[in-house]
Amino acid sequence: MRRFLGYYRQFEELSPEAVEAAVEGARDRFASWSRSPVAERAAFLRRVAVLLRREKHQHAELMALEGRYSQLYELQFADLPA
């Protein structure tokens, strides 16, 4: 586990039922989001953009870290016959 953006984060494995409930919840929220006024959605996305820009270096670090983990994962199987 790695410290990122000031805290540690670990996720538990979800059951198929919990995944389905999360997907249904996302569908419901998307429907609500789709009905909201465009100006309201745009304002929200502008606030998200400000937050992303403010923490862009931390996000870049995380993306680089994820890329290294992906490369290391692939390398561990590189010598195995197909």
N, C-alpha and C positions, 0 to 999 in steps of 0.2 A: 504494500500500500504506500502511496506517495502523498506528500503534503502538496496541496495545490490551492491557490487562491485563499490561503489562510486556514484551510481546514482539510481534514482527511475524509474521504468518501469511499464507502464500500457498499455494494449492492448485493442483496440477497437474491438467490435464484427463486423465480416465481413458478408457481404451479400453472398448468394450462388454463385452469379456471381463472386465476388471478390475471393472467395475460389477456384472456378474453374480456374480462371486466374492464381492464385498462383500455383496451381497444374500443370497446363500446363507449366508455367515458370520453375518449378522444373524439369519436364520431359525433357524440352529442355536443361537445364543446365546439367542434368545427361548424356544426350546423348553426349554433348560436353566433359564432364569429362571423359566418357568412352573411347573416342577417343584419349585423351591425353596420352603421353608416361607414362609408369609405373614409370619410374624414377622421372618424374615431379610430379606425384600423391604422390609418397612416400615422396618426399621432402616436399610437402605441409603438409602431415599428420604428419611428424616429427615436423614441426613448430607449428602445432596445439597442439601436445603433450607437447611441451615446455611451451606453454601458459597455458594449463590445469594444468601441474605440478606446475607452478609458482603460480597459484591461487587455488590450491587444497583445502586449508582450507575454502575459501569462497564457493567453490562448495559443499564441505561437509556440510557446514552450510545450504546452500540452500536446499540440498537434505533432511537434517534432518527436516528442516522447512516444506517442502512439505509433508513429511511423517506424521508430527504432524497434519497438516491441514487435511490430508486424514483420519487419525484416529479420529479426532474430528468430521468430517463430518459423518463418519460411526456411531460414538457413539450417535449422536443426533437422529438417527433412531432406535437405538438398542432396545428401550422399546416399539416400536410400533408393534402391532400385524401384522402378515403377511397377 
